[in-house]
Amino acid sequence: MGNGRPIRQARRYLDPVTTPIDERERLELCDLFLELGADAPTLCEGWATADLAAHLVLREHFHRWPDDKLAAQKEKGYQANVARLRRGAPLVPWRVPGVRTLLNGGEYVIHHEDVRRANGLDPRPDRPDLDDLCWRMAGFTGKRLARKIKPHGLVLEGGEGRRKELGGAPRAVLSGGPLELVLYLSGRRSAARIDLSGDAAAVAAVTSTASGL
């Protein structure tokens, strides 16, 4: 396996308009993997960057990832796993329009932040397409949480007039940028920069109920 030392590599320019979001997030995450090395922390409990890279390879190539499979994939080498990710996902289904953006794009956005936030990197303010994708994702993950906290409900406020009311009243109100909402709703609560307000009982229901993808 790789020795964990950062590898210097020139970043290539990725046009945020013409580069599909899943490809951009993948390539930027691969750059970050190599910069940080195999032993850097992530927000995924118990996983370093080497574990996360191996997981992503297994996921995209339709393999399950029990501990023995993950260990075997890690043994193939950190740099090899990152290189495999950089080559791109299989054509079906990960490059099918819609699937590639919402499912694979969403996966890479979250895992990119798993690495960024665990290593002290700030949110990215210059990515409006991230906001658009994450607002869609927040709708799906918010509905799951709203079902779990019945009879209470949930309001999502994502700024710039974005608002979703989920479930019945009274409701808790979760406010923040769309990416911050997704991090909170996917179980990365300590890293998410959000405000939680509203009905006290609904707020208590949210804080005591696990959420995740």
C-alpha positions, 0 to 999 in steps of 0.5 A: 500500500502507499506510504501515505506521503503527499504527491505533488501534482499540478492541478488541471483547470476544470471548467465548471460550466462544461465539466459534468459535476460528477467528473469535476468532483471526482477529479478534484477529490483524486487530486486531494487524495494525492495531496493528503496521502493515504493516512489523512482523516475523513468524516467517515468514522474509522476510515482514512483516505485509503479506506475511502478511495478503496470504497469508491472503487468497489462501489463503482464496479458493483462489488460489495464492501465487507471488511475483507473486500475493503482490505483486499482493495486497499492492498492493491495500493493507494495510488493504484486505487486513486488512478482507477477512480481518475479513469472514470466510472463504468458507462452503465449506469454511472454515466447515464444522464440524470443518474450520473448527476444526482447519484454519482455526482451526489456521492462524490460531492459528499465524499469530497467534503468528507475529506475536505472538512476533516482536513480543515478546508473551508466550504467552497463559495464559488460553486452554484451548481453544487448548490443546485444539486445539493438542494435536490439531494436535500429534498430526498434526504429531508423527506427521510428524516421527516418520516422518522420524526412524525408527528413532527415535521421539518422545514428546509431553508437553503437561502435565496428563497429555497424552502421545503416544508416536509411532514406535518406541524409543528415543525423544526426549521433547518437552515443553511446552504444547500451543501451544509443541509446535505452534510447534516442530513447525511449524518455529518452533523458536526461538520455542517454549518447549519441553524436548527430552530422552530418548535422545541419538541420537533427540534428535540426529535431531529437532534435525537434521530439519526439521519444518513444516506 
